[in-house]
Amino acid sequence: MKPVSKRILTGIVEEMPSFSWGQAELDELTRPKFGIITGFQSLLDDIEHLRQVDLGATGPAGMVRGKRRS
């Protein structure tokens, strides 16, 4: 997965305008200055890793037990 860039995020905002993102917010996502969203790229990398997991190799879940009503 390529690192997220301002150009990519700007393209997404232009193609799917569901929320108005300013240039300052896009800059903070791609080059954080305040340290609040420093894990954004790491989050995207984790999602990509999970997406690549072959669920066919995952066994079925065990029995699910809930609280019994009395």
Backbone as CSV, one residue per row, in Angstrom:
resi,resn,N_x,N_y,N_z,CA_x,CA_y,CA_z,C_x,C_y,C_z
1,MET,0.835,-1.170,0.000,0.000,0.000,0.000,0.885,1.241,0.000
2,LYS,0.580,2.167,-0.901,1.338,3.406,-0.958,0.939,4.306,0.210
3,PRO,1.882,5.085,0.712,1.527,6.038,1.767,0.485,7.043,1.270
4,VAL,-0.388,7.440,2.160,-1.432,8.389,1.790,-0.785,9.748,1.493
5,SER,-1.271,10.396,0.455,-0.733,11.702,0.086,-1.875,12.710,0.031
6,LYS,-1.509,13.965,0.090,-2.525,15.018,0.016,-3.250,14.958,-1.332
7,ARG,-2.534,14.637,-2.386,-3.152,14.533,-3.716,-4.233,13.463,-3.731
8,ILE,-3.957,12.316,-3.110,-4.933,11.229,-3.052,-6.155,11.648,-2.241
9,LEU,-5.930,12.244,-1.066,-7.049,12.670,-0.230,-7.875,13.760,-0.900
10,THR,-7.214,14.685,-1.588,-7.935,15.732,-2.314,-8.805,15.110,-3.401
11,GLY,-8.284,14.120,-4.103,-9.065,13.422,-5.132,-10.281,12.728,-4.552
12,ILE,-10.116,12.101,-3.391,-11.250,11.429,-2.734,-12.318,12.448,-2.362
13,VAL,-11.898,13.581,-1.792,-12.842,14.629,-1.400,-13.583,15.169,-2.621
14,GLU,-12.884,15.324,-3.732,-13.517,15.833,-4.952,-14.483,14.820,-5.559
15,GLU,-14.143,13.528,-5.511,-14.973,12.487,-6.107,-16.154,12.094,-5.231
16,MET,-15.982,12.154,-3.919,-17.035,11.758,-2.984,-17.262,12.880,-1.975
17,PRO,-17.884,13.949,-2.414,-18.019,15.122,-1.555,-19.113,14.971,-0.487
18,SER,-18.885,14.122,0.478,-19.872,13.935,1.537,-19.593,14.855,2.723
19,PHE,-18.365,15.313,2.848,-17.980,16.189,3.939,-16.921,17.141,3.427
20,SER,-17.028,18.385,3.787,-16.084,19.387,3.309,-14.805,19.368,4.152
21,TRP,-13.693,18.981,3.531,-12.393,18.983,4.201,-11.601,20.168,3.685
22,GLY,-11.070,20.949,4.587,-10.223,22.068,4.202,-8.799,21.607,3.955
23,GLN,-8.030,22.472,3.328,-6.638,22.127,3.033,-5.833,21.919,4.314
24,ALA,-6.169,22.657,5.369,-5.447,22.496,6.641,-5.661,21.100,7.222
25,GLU,-6.897,20.583,7.131,-7.172,19.228,7.645,-6.444,18.176,6.824
26,LEU,-6.433,18.351,5.505,-5.721,17.389,4.655,-4.218,17.437,4.912
27,ASP,-3.696,18.636,5.143,-2.273,18.752,5.485,-1.966,18.026,6.791
28,GLU,-2.860,18.166,7.772,-2.627,17.527,9.070,-2.660,16.007,8.950
29,LEU,-3.508,15.480,8.062,-3.565,14.023,7.870,-2.305,13.494,7.189
30,THR,-1.739,14.267,6.291,-0.580,13.783,5.544,0.752,14.213,6.154
31,ARG,0.790,15.366,6.805,2.008,15.854,7.450,1.637,16.455,8.801
32,PRO,1.370,15.626,9.798,0.880,16.129,11.081,1.872,17.057,11.778
33,LYS,1.325,18.148,12.288,2.134,19.110,13.037,1.757,19.100,14.511
34,PHE,0.538,18.671,14.812,0.043,18.743,16.177,0.150,17.426,16.932
35,GLY,0.492,16.340,16.257,0.677,15.065,16.922,-0.602,14.338,17.279
36,ILE,-1.736,14.861,16.871,-3.008,14.238,17.223,-3.303,13.051,16.311
37,ILE,-2.975,13.160,15.045,-3.329,12.119,14.081,-2.070,11.488,13.506
38,THR,-1.050,11.341,14.312,0.195,10.786,13.789,0.042,9.329,13.381
39,GLY,-0.973,8.629,13.892,-1.159,7.219,13.577,-2.058,6.959,12.387
40,PHE,-2.410,7.978,11.599,-3.336,7.798,10.477,-2.794,6.801,9.465
41,GLN,-1.542,6.975,9.047,-0.952,6.044,8.084,-0.839,4.657,8.686
42,SER,-0.511,4.574,9.969,-0.425,3.284,10.646,-1.786,2.591,10.661
43,LEU,-2.844,3.346,10.890,-4.203,2.786,10.852,-4.516,2.226,9.468
44,LEU,-4.186,2.978,8.431,-4.424,2.495,7.067,-3.618,1.234,6.776
45,ASP,-2.386,1.176,7.269,-1.558,-0.018,7.078,-2.164,-1.225,7.802
46,ASP,-2.688,-1.014,9.017,-3.328,-2.103,9.772,-4.568,-2.611,9.049
47,ILE,-5.355,-1.703,8.500,-6.552,-2.106,7.747,-6.159,-2.916,6.528
48,GLU,-5.107,-2.499,5.840,-4.628,-3.247,4.673,-4.167,-4.641,5.078
49,HIS,-3.478,-4.741,6.206,-3.024,-6.049,6.700,-4.222,-6.957,6.992
50,LEU,-5.240,-6.433,7.646,-6.436,-7.226,7.937,-7.170,-7.639,6.662
51,ARG,-7.179,-6.741,5.681,-7.851,-7.040,4.414,-7.204,-8.226,3.705
52,GLN,-5.918,-8.424,3.918,-5.197,-9.489,3.236,-5.300,-10.847,3.938
53,VAL,-5.922,-10.895,5.102,-6.059,-12.159,5.833,-7.033,-13.066,5.088
54,ASP,-6.608,-14.283,4.836,-7.456,-15.267,4.165,-8.429,-15.852,5.182
55,LEU,-9.676,-15.431,5.114,-10.659,-15.900,6.083,-11.009,-17.376,5.886
56,GLY,-10.686,-17.918,4.719,-10.919,-19.335,4.492,-10.045,-20.209,5.378
57,ALA,-8.911,-19.655,5.809,-8.008,-20.401,6.680,-8.381,-20.248,8.154
58,THR,-9.374,-19.419,8.430,-9.801,-19.192,9.806,-10.895,-20.188,10.159
59,GLY,-10.720,-20.880,11.251,-11.712,-21.865,11.670,-13.005,-21.202,12.128
60,PRO,-14.061,-21.990,12.198,-15.335,-21.434,12.657,-15.253,-21.038,14.125
61,ALA,-16.067,-20.084,14.490,-16.105,-19.628,15.877,-16.695,-20.719,16.754
62,GLY,-16.311,-20.699,17.999,-16.892,-21.643,18.948,-18.304,-21.223,19.321
63,MET,-18.896,-21.996,20.211,-20.248,-21.704,20.634,-20.285,-20.356,21.370
64,VAL,-21.257,-19.549,21.055,-21.396,-18.254,21.714,-22.358,-18.425,22.882
65,ARG,-21.925,-17.974,24.030,-22.749,-18.113,25.230,-23.081,-16.717,25.749
66,GLY,-24.316,-16.505,26.018,-24.742,-15.248,26.600,-25.239,-15.460,28.013
67,LYS,-25.633,-14.387,28.622,-26.176,-14.489,29.970,-27.533,-15.167,29.911
68,ARG,-27.784,-15.994,30.866,-29.079,-16.661,30.918,-30.047,-15.789,31.697
69,ARG,-31.237,-15.731,31.193,-32.270,-14.987,31.905,-32.850,-15.857,33.003
70,SER,-33.060,-15.250,34.131,-33.600,-16.044,35.247,-35.084,-15.826,35.415
